[in-house]
Amino acid sequence: MSEEVVIIGDGAMGTLAALLLDANGHSVTWWGYQAEYMAEVARRHENPRYLPGVPVPQRVRVTGDDAATGGAKLVVWAVPCQFTRRVGERLKPHLAAETAVCSVTKGIENETLLRPSEVLAAVLGPRPIAVLSGPCIAPEVVKGLPAAVAVAGESSTLTEHVQRILTTPWFRIYTNPDVVGVELGGATKNVIALAAGMIDGLQAGDNCKAALLTRGLVEITRLGGAMGASRETFAGLAGLGDLVTTCISPVGRNRSAGEQIGRGRTAAEVEQATASVIEGIATTRSVMALARRHRVEMPITEAVHRVLFESLRPGDAIAELMARQPRPEVTR
């Protein structure tokens, strides 16, 4: 059965959500923050800034009109984490109290250390909220290449609904009750992806990257456990799956940014030269703060933080990590 869905956010994930919903026969309204840019997208029937060359069907209603976001039973939220609060406050007057939200946003808000779903609940008020995350490189999915992700929420009715309307023959969705774990996996993997890119920039080798992913997953899981998430989630699509994809994909923004930093550029220089938001840079601050709050040891995250914000050289960061006191891999 066809339904009306509103997409909030003009990036690659917003574009992908619009295309998947349209492919399934739903009525899609796609809103972006800058009305002038959305007018260009509507005129060109593509998103030239984030997914150039990918056709956007004329059936998709592309708009920058805030009032156009009202009326739907479901909103897909695809706004970068650090801008979610601002956009939510802007659109709140137009979203009915009964409108459900599915967030595809990844990150942790710097000022509050809230996850995206928590920011949305605080700004938009009590309503059903689901979160979708996992290994999902948009340029691959829009080509019809197979992908699988997870959707989590307190309401199984909502997660099963999102699963139903977004699933296609090439895009598979699993449900998961662990909202904290799914969101933390999506946020923390970007920090490790920055480190993976630094390894690539330094040409430190595949063994080094394998060690990074393995030990990175250990500290992600450690933080998740301290915050009440299920450890099983981090072995799944929103954890290990997303981590692997983000750390190896040549088009991943965070890995690519880390590679440039590994070659000698500063984080500030990389951000200034990149049109897309490099979410992992801001998220590194938040994850480090969460680690301190919950007294969780996260040596890789701490090393990335020092490279980004304290002028530690990436090569020296690797040397320091390798020189840490020997210890058992598994403790019983």
MARTI-518385 format. One record per residue: x negated, y, z negated of N, C-alpha, C in turn. Coordinates in pm, whole numbers, padded with zeros to 5 digits, always signed. Last residue first. Layout:
BEGIN
XYZXYZXYZ...
***
This chain:
BEGIN
-03938-01345-03154-03826-01427-03203-03801-01397-03351-04034-01158-02869-04043-01179-03013-03919-01256-03060-04218-01162-02574-04092-01198-02637-04116-01219-02786-04477-01072-02530-04371-01028-02439-04234-01051-02503-04685-00951-02799-04607-01058-02734-04503-01000-02638-04946-00712-02713-04837-00760-02798-04766-00875-02728-05219-00476-02717-05158-00601-02670-05052-00651-02768-05177-00125-02708-05211-00241-02792-05145-00368-02738-05235+00017-02382-05162+00005-02507-05199-00126-02580-05348+00048-02135-05440+00039-02249-05368+00027-02383-05146+00084-01954-05222-00041-01947-05312-00061-02068-05070+00343-02021-04977+00233-02042-05050+00099-02042-05300+00486-01942-05260+00485-02083-05165+00370-02113-05297+00441-01665-05411+00395-01745-05374+00387-01893-05059+00571-01594-05072+00426-01575-05184+00371-01663-05134+00834-01658-05019+00772-01725-05026+00620-01713-05338+00883-01481-05371+00874-01623-05258+00810-01702-05189+00895-01247-05290+00791-01264-05330+00773-01409-05026+01125-01294-04967+00990-01284-05069+00878-01302-05134+01352-01550-05149+01302-01413-05095+01158-01405-04930+01565-01740-05008+01442-01737-05015+01392-01593-04772+01795-01767-04890+01800-01680-04980+01678-01689-04532+01779-01893-04648+01809-01977-04780+01798-01901-04322+01704-01729-04308+01827-01806-04429+01866-01890-04382+01472-01579-04292+01574-01525-04305+01708-01595-04554+01326-01746-04596+01362-01610-04512+01479-01558-04395+01295-01973-04519+01370-01983-04572+01410-01847-04188+01136-01867-04159+01268-01925-04285+01353-01931-04330+00906-01806-04269+00984-01698-04240+01126-01746-04393+00826-02069-04500+00859-01974-04447+00943-01859-04138+00775-02171-04220+00880-02232-04333+00922-02139-04066+00560-02009-03990+00685-02002-04070+00800-02061-04255+00378-02103-04257+00419-01963-04182+00551-01946-04191+00347-02382-04320+00402-02338-04324+00447-02193-03967+00366-02588-03954+00365-02442-04082+00424-02382-03824+00259-02885-03952+00275-02816-03930+00262-02665-03574+00435-03052-03604+00325-02960-03735+00356-02888-03418+00602-03219-03545+00543-03264-03579+00418-03183-03210+00746-03129-03180+00608-03170-03305+00531-03214-03337+00988-03072-03220+00986-03160-03196+00846-03215-03534+00910-02891-03573+00963-03022-03456+00956-03121-03371+00830-02679-03465+00733-02739-03508+00780-02877-03243+01070-02618-03165+00958-02671-03255+00855-02738-03463+01213-02517-03395+01261-02637-03310+01151-02700-03517+01061-02290-03620+01073-02395-03557+01120-02526-03282+01106-02151-03312+00970-02197-03419+00973-02306-03303+01383-02097-03193+01330-02178-03225+01193-02235-03531+01401-01935-03524+01477-02061-03419+01415-02154-03451+01238-01722-03567+01200-01804-03566+01273-01937-03251+01378-01594-03214+01265-01679-03328+01222-01769-03390+01561-01436-03313+01610-01551-03282+01497-01648-03497+01362-01264-03584+01459-01332-03513+01515-01454-03289+01212-01151-03378+01150-01248-03466+01248-01324-03160+01362-00955-03098+01348-01086-03194+01295-01192-03219+01579-00746-03301+01466-00791-03262+01442-00936-02985+01684-00511-03021+01686-00652-03102+01561-00686-03109+01778-00182-03027+01698-00272-03074+01712-00416-03316+01931-00070-03179+01983-00070-03090+01909-00169-03637+02000-00191-03537+01896-00166-03397+01954-00175-03825+02179-00276-03831+02139-00136-03722+02039-00096-03784+02209-00546-03762+02325-00460-03755+02287-00313-03863+01954-00639-03724+01998-00650-03694+02113-00556-04139+01965-00589-04056+01865-00521-03909+01906-00524-04221+02169-00760-04242+02183-00615-04152+02086-00538-04158+02055-01009-04093+02179-00966-04105+02198-00816-04332+01838-01018-04188+01814-01014-04114+01938-00965-04613+01887-00793-04547+01896-00923-04398+01869-00907-04807+01655-00595-04716+01768-00609-04655+01770-00749-04963+01420-00578-05022+01543-00628-04932+01663-00641-04860+01179-00520-04957+01231-00425-05010+01369-00464-04671+01146-00716-04789+01059-00719-04899+01106-00626-04483+01321-00617-04553+01357-00740-04680+01273-00753-04396+01171-00399-04460+01300-00376-04538+01346-00499-04283+00956-00538-04395+00933-00447-04470+01063-00419-04073+01076-00675-04185+01024-00750-04307+01000-00662-03906+01127-00455-03961+01238-00532-04082+01193-00613-03846+00864-00380-03917+00951-00286-03980+01071-00358-03705+00778-00608-03830+00712-00570-03912+00801-00478-03489+00961-00587-03576+00961-00704-03709+00892-00675-03367+00909-00337-03418+01043-00369-03518+01039-00483-03426+00641-00119-03385+00680-00253-03448+00813-00293-03522+00550+00119-03439+00670+00125-03392+00715-00014-03663+00316+00072-03738+00431+00123-03657+00559+00126-03604+00133-00225-03547+00191-00104-03629+00311-00056-03709+00048-00467-03772+00000-00343-03720+00070-00218-03571+00155-00681-03716+00156-00687-03783+00112-00558-03304+00116-00624-03353+00252-00635-03505+00259-00632-03287-00167-00626-03259-00090-00505-03321+00048-00512-03351-00225-00898-03431-00277-00787-03412-00192-00662-03145-00088-01039-03286-00058-01063-03373-00103-00946-02912-00212-00957-02934-00072-00922-03081-00034-00937-02964-00472-01070-02933-00451-00929-02963-00309-00884-03004-00432-01348-03112-00481-01262-03086-00452-01114-02729-00269-01379-02859-00264-01444-02969-00303-01348-02508-00314-01230-02529-00176-01276-02663-00159-01347-02529-00594-01188-02537-00500-01076-02569-00358-01121-02710-00725-01477-02614-00729-01367-02634-00620-01265-02853-00698-01699-02898-00804-01610-02811-00812-01485-02711-00512-01835-02837-00467-01776-02903-00575-01691-02495-00654-01936-02472-00556-01831-02601-00518-01760-02597-00799-02149-02569-00869-02022-02549-00771-01907-02599-00627-02363-02725-00654-02296-02704-00724-02162-02352-00382-02393-02379-00525-02382-02510-00546-02306-02412-00094-02605-02382-00158-02477-02411-00307-02484-02486+00047-02831-02365-00032-02834-02326-00099-02704-02727+00167-02840-02611+00254-02820-02480+00177-02810-02908-00036-02858-02899+00056-02971-02777+00147-02962-02876-00148-02604-02835-00223-02722-02818-00133-02844-02988+00060-02447-02847+00024-02434-02797-00052-02555-03258+00045-02525-03179+00165-02555-03030+00133-02549-03316-00212-02426-03338-00181-02568-03255-00058-02608-03273-00182-02156-03188-00273-02232-03196-00245-02381-03486-00008-02100-03348+00033-02072-03251-00051-02155-03703-00170-02164-03675-00053-02247-03537+00005-02220-03673-00375-01970-03678-00407-02113-03642-00285-02196-03693-00238-01731-03565-00297-01766-03560-00334-01914-03965-00176-01744-03866-00069-01744-03729-00121-01783-04079-00425-01718-04088-00359-01849-03993-00240-01858-04000-00468-01447-03973-00564-01553-03973-00497-01690-04091-00244-01305-03950-00279-01304-03915-00370-01420-04373-00260-01364-04293-00143-01400-04145-00179-01408-04447-00503-01250-04460-00485-01395-04374-00368-01442-04399-00435-00982-04325-00546-01045-04330-00534-01197-04588-00233-00946-04446-00199-00939-04361-00310-01003-04823-00379-00971-04796-00269-01064-04648-00236-01065-04800-00548-00754-04807-00604-00889-04772-00498-00993-04811-00367-00541-04685-00433-00572-04685-00498-00710-05001-00056-00584-04977-00195-00551-04845-00253-00599-05076+00208-00591-05120+00123-00702-05081-00023-00685-05058+00443-00440-05092+00315-00376-05147+00217-00480-04955+00670-00543-05093+00637-00582-05146+00513-00512-04698+00653-00441-04783+00766-00403-04929+00742-00434-04609+00423-00572-04624+00422-00426-04716+00535-00381-04607+00520-00833-04691+00405-00800-04714+00398-00649-04412+00714-00803-04548+00756-00837-04647+00644-00805-04190+00551-00759-04239+00635-00652-04381+00683-00678-04167+00442-01013-04194+00354-00899-04247+00434-00781-04099+00671-01159-04227+00604-01185-04266+00511-01070-03845+00715-01049-03950+00818-01036-04087+00756-01058-03723+00481-01138-03745+00500-00994-03847+00610-00968-03697+00527-01408-03792+00424-01365-03821+00438-01216-03499+00723-01387-03626+00754-01452-03733+00655-01407-03291+00585-01273-03352+00693-01197-03485+00737-01257-03205+00409-01467-03281+00353-01355-03346+00463-01273-03049+00560-01641-03188+00530-01676-03269+00476-01561-02793+00579-01511-02873+00696-01544-03021+00661-01560-02692+00323-01473-02698+00415-01360-02784+00536-01386-02704+00225-01736-02784+00163-01630-02801+00256-01512-02515+00389-01860-02656+00399-01898-02747+00337-01792-02278+00300-01734-02324+00437-01715-02472+00453-01752-02271+00031-01817-02268+00063-01674-02319+00205-01650-02274+00057-02101-02382-00010-02029-02388+00026-01882-02031+00195-02150-02159+00249-02194-02274+00188-02114-01836+00019-02045-01854+00154-01988-01991+00210-02025-01777-00290-01997-01882-00219-02069-01911-00082-02006-01607-00457-01854-01549-00375-01961-01647-00281-02030-01604-00472-01505-01688-00491-01623-01629-00404-01734-01544-00605-01174-01503-00529-01292-01591-00567-01412-01711-00562-00861-01683-00645-00977-01637-00556-01092-01668-00513-00517-01667-00452-00649-01631-00556-00755-01825-00488-00200-01761-00574-00301-01775-00509-00438-01811-00411+00120-01833-00341-00008-01753-00414-00115-01735-00531+00353-01879-00512+00333-01912-00442+00200-01458-00545+00346-01533-00668+00377-01683-00654+00356-01398-00339+00050-01387-00365+00194-01462-00495+00224-01251-00180-00229-01317-00299-00174-01291-00310-00024-01091+00027-00316-01222+00060-00258-01294-00059-00197-00855-00075-00422-00844+00025-00314-00978+00058-00249-00939-00272-00615-00851-00307-00504-00858-00204-00390-01096-00134-00799-01150-00250-00728-01069-00279-00602-00905+00043-00895-01020+00094-00821-01083-00018-00739-00741-00150-01023-00687-00065-00916-00800-00009-00831-00908-00252-01213-00860-00342-01109-00799-00265-00992-00940-00022-01368-01056-00080-01301-01014-00176-01190-00671+00025-01456-00741+00121-01371-00858+00057-01299-00619-00208-01605-00528-00169-01497-00596-00073-01401-00808-00203-01800-00824-00301-01693-00731-00271-01577-00942+00070-01947-00816+00021-01892-00842-00077-01778-01202+00135-01996-01124+00079-02107-00992+00020-02060-01428+00032-01735-01331+00123-01795-01258+00055-01909-01632-00007-01442-01603-00032-01583-01504+00071-01634-01744-00175-01158-01659-00067-01209-01618-00104-01351-02037-00242-00962-01949-00273-01076-01866-00152-01112-02112-00359-00625-02127-00268-00740-02033-00314-00850-02273-00456-00327-02185-00493-00437-02217-00404-00557-02290-00462+00034-02330-00407-00096-02230-00453-00200-02384-00505+00379-02320-00554+00256-02378-00489+00130-02336-00240+00614-02425-00340+00555-02371-00379+00417-02194-00042+00740-02128-00171+00724-02220-00279+00670-02303+00203+00738-02330+00123+00857-02262-00014+00852-02245+00292+00488-02167+00351+00598-02194+00280+00730-02439+00151+00342-02298+00110+00333-02217+00168+00448-02677+00290+00403-02661+00150+00440-02513+00111+00445-02639+00548+00303-02666+00530+00446-02656+00386+00494-02599+00486+00017-02489+00527+00105-02520+00510+00253-02684+00228-00172-02749+00327-00087-02651+00366+00023-02616+00099-00445-02528+00149-00339-02598+00263-00265-02607-00093-00712-02695-00070-00597-02616-00030-00474-02394+00093-00945-02459-00026-00893-02546+00008-00775-02070+00203-01063-02214+00215-01048-02272+00084-00996-01796+00381-01183-01843+00287-01081-01991+00310-01058-01570+00412-01446-01701+00449-01393-01747+00339-01297-01252+00560-01532-01335+00446-01497-01468+00497-01445-01011+00686-01749-01135+00713-01677-01209+00581-01655-00698+00823-01829-00771+00702-01792-00895+00738-01709-00737+01099-02060-00678+01041-01939-00754+00912-01908-00776+01389-02254-00753+01243-02253-00681+01200-02125-00966+01647-02077-00870+01598-02174-00848+01448-02159-01162+01756-01921-01031+01736-01859-00925+01688-01958-01384+01774-02099-01341+01890-02019-01197+01875-01972-01411+01527-02223-01417+01648-02304-01359+01767-02229-01403+01350-02008-01299+01342-02111-01294+01470-02194-01637+01431-01874-01506+01445-01809-01393+01441-01912-01830+01358-02063-01816+01499-02023-01679+01522-01962-01790+01084-02063-01766+01159-02186-01751+01308-02157-01867+01016-01807-01728+00992-01846-01692+01067-01974-02146+01087-01814-02049+01158-01730-01904+01138-01771-02263+01102-02161-02250+01036-02032-02144+01106-01948-02432+01361-02342-02311+01286-02310-02324+01220-02173-02625+01534-02432-02660+01392-02422-02536+01305-02402-02591+01808-02418-02509+01733-02514-02548+01586-02528-02771+01911-02229-02743+01986-02351-02676+01901-02459-02785+01717-02014-02901+01757-02094-02864+01817-02229-02590+01433-01951-02591+01578-01961-02702+01623-02058-02721+01182-01752-02687+01217-01891-02695+01368-01901-02615+00989-01461-02699+01081-01535-02652+01096-01679-02402+00971-01184-02506+00904-01262-02592+01009-01333-02065+00935-01077-02175+01021-01117-02274+00945-01205-01830+00832-01011-01946+00766-00950-02073+00846-00979-01535+00791-01197-01661+00863-01182-01765+00775-01113-01205+00816-01148-01312+00718-01135-01440+00794-01105-00924+00918-01331-01051+00956-01270-01143+00834-01263-00569+00984-01309-00684+00903-01351-00808+00946-01274-00335+01220-01410-00426+01181-01303-00545+01104-01360-00177+01321-01610-00168+01176-01586-00263+01128-01476-00219+01592-01603-00266+01519-01720-00266+01368-01697-00332+01711-01282-00226+01673-01376-00282+01586-01487-00547+01964-01201-00537+01819-01217-00432+01786-01322-00578+02236-01198-00510+02176-01084-00487+02026-01099-00726+02321-01416-00588+02372-01401-00509+02303-01290-00981+02188-01366-00886+02140-01467-00745+02193-01448-01172+02298-01201-01060+02225-01139-00954+02179-01238-01356+02427-01370-01297+02499-01256-01170+02431-01204-01433+02227-01542-01363+02344-01596-01294+02423-01486-01563+02057-01357-01444+02014-01429-01364+02130-01485-01782+02212-01283-01679+02182-01183-01550+02137-01250-01918+02217-01531-01878+02341-01464-01767+02317-01363-01962+01942-01581-01884+02024-01675-01831+02151-01606-02123+01861-01360-01990+01805-01383-01904+01892-01474-02380+01929-01318-02280+02024-01271-02137+01980-01300-02534+01718-01402-02558+01847-01468-02460+01955-01422-02442+01506-01229-02411+01509-01373-02425+01648-01434-02283+01582-00916-02402+01556-00997-02378+01585-01144-01965+01437-00844-02041+01560-00869-02165+01527-00950-01752+01267-00779-01884+01244-00722-01969+01371-00730-01469+01103-00875-01556+01214-00916-01699+01186-00871-01164+01052-00740-01298+00994-00743-01396+01109-00765-00845+01047-00885-00955+01130-00838-01084+01050-00847-00509+00947-00842-00648+00908-00869-00743+01009-00807-00272+01060-00778-00275+00979-00900-00418+00940-00940-00266+01403-00664-00299+01262-00648-00296+01190-00782-00210+01672-00740-00107+01589-00680-00137+01442-00667-00493+01885-00656-00381+01840-00738-00291+01745-00664-00677+01986-00482-00717+01870-00561-00604+01815-00648-00596+02217-00365-00575+02094-00289-00612+01969-00367-00681+02425-00520-00543+02381-00538-00516+02249-00467-00937+02478-00420-00921+02412-00550-00782+02354-00568-01054+02425-00105-00943+02487-00177-00918+02412-00308-01219+02315+00069-01283+02381-00044-01182+02452-00130-01174+02001+00246-01130+02131+00195-01222+02184+00086-01054+01765+00473-01175+01824+00416-01142+01967+00372-00877+01487+00500-00854+01630+00479-00972+01689+00404-00922+01245+00740-00968+01291+00609-00949+01442+00600-00859+01218+01007-00754+01190+00909-00792+01240+00769-01088+01247+01149-01004+01365+01137-00892+01344+01037-01367+01079+00991-01241+01078+01069-01159+01204+01046-01694+01160+01027-01587+01168+00929-01455+01177+01005-01982+00985+01142-01855+01052+01171-01758+01048+01052-02306+01062+01067-02201+00968+01029-02066+01036+01050-02493+01260+01117-02469+01161+01222-02362+01059+01190-02604+01302+00781-02595+01349+00920-02574+01234+01018-02526+01320+00496-02515+01199+00580-02501+01241+00726-02601+01577+00397-02626+01457+00318-02614+01326+00396-02558+01781+00585-02659+01800+00481-02696+01667+00415-02348+01714+00755-02483+01730+00810-02593+01740+00705-02105+01514+00763-02168+01584+00652-02315+01604+00688-01858+01565+01023-01970+01493+00964-02023+01577+00848-01690+01731+01170-01648+01593+01139-01768+01506+01100-01731+01997+01214-01824+01905+01278-01783+01759+01262-01525+02115+01064-01542+02150+01205-01625+02047+01279-01564+02007+00810-01437+01985+00880-01451+02012+01029-01818+02111+00753-01798+01965+00759-01671+01932+00837-01752+02383+00749-01845+02333+00850-01831+02182+00867-01587+02386+00529-01531+02427+00658-01621+02379+00772-01770+02318+00335-01666+02221+00368-01596+02257+00498-01918+02558+00330-01980+02435+00376-01876+02331+00414-01727+02735+00231-01787+02758+00362-01851+02631+00417-01668+02635-00023-01564+02633+00080-01623+02650+00219-01848+02438-00226-01864+02554-00139-01766+02546-00024-01761+02197-00345-01777+02317-00427-01783+02445-00342-01510+02001-00175-01647+02037-00207-01654+02174-00272-01282+01727-00142-01310+01864-00185-01458+01883-00214-01071+01548+00053-01211+01554+00011-01250+01699-00014-00806+01332+00048-00842+01474+00044-00981+01483-00018-00673+01060+00222-00788+01113+00149-00796+01265+00163-00471+00786+00212-00470+00928+00246-00574+00999+00159-00595+00462+00318-00543+00556+00219-00552+00700+00269-00704+00260+00475-00572+00312+00508-00513+00409+00409-00960+00180+00440-00856+00095+00381-00716+00152+00398-01100+00388+00549-01105+00259+00618-00998+00163+00566-01059+00578+00349-00994+00596+00480-00990+00464+00557-01222+00469+00151-01078+00482+00127-01002+00499+00259-01472+00492+00278-01422+00361+00236-01270+00365+00217-01494+00772+00319-01493+00681+00434-01438+00543+00397-01494+00871+00057-01391+00914+00152-01380+00817+00269-01725+00749-00042-01594+00716-00101-01481+00755-00006-01919+00877+00119-01897+00733+00128-01762+00693+00073-01896+01144+00029-01871+01109+00168-01838+00961+00182-01976+01109-00236-01842+01161-00206-01802+01127-00063-02237+01022-00192-02141+00931-00253-01998+00978-00233-02356+01250-00071-02349+01123+00002-02246+01029-00058-02148+01536-00172-02272+01464-00147-02250+01332-00074-01933+01687-00256-01963+01685-00113-02091+01611-00078-01660+01631-00471-01804+01626-00452-01841+01604-00307-01387+01440-00526-01449+01563-00573-01599+01549-00558-01117+01313-00349-01260+01298-00374-01314+01434-00415-00799+01184-00415-00880+01304-00400-01025+01271-00434-00557+00985-00250-00673+00991-00340-00751+01118-00310-00245+00838-00203-00324+00960-00189-00433+00963-00295-00209+00506-00061-00186+00607-00162-00276+00728-00136-00060+00217+00091-00139+00340+00102-00105+00435-00012-00084-00119+00000+00000+00000+00000-00088+00125+00000
***
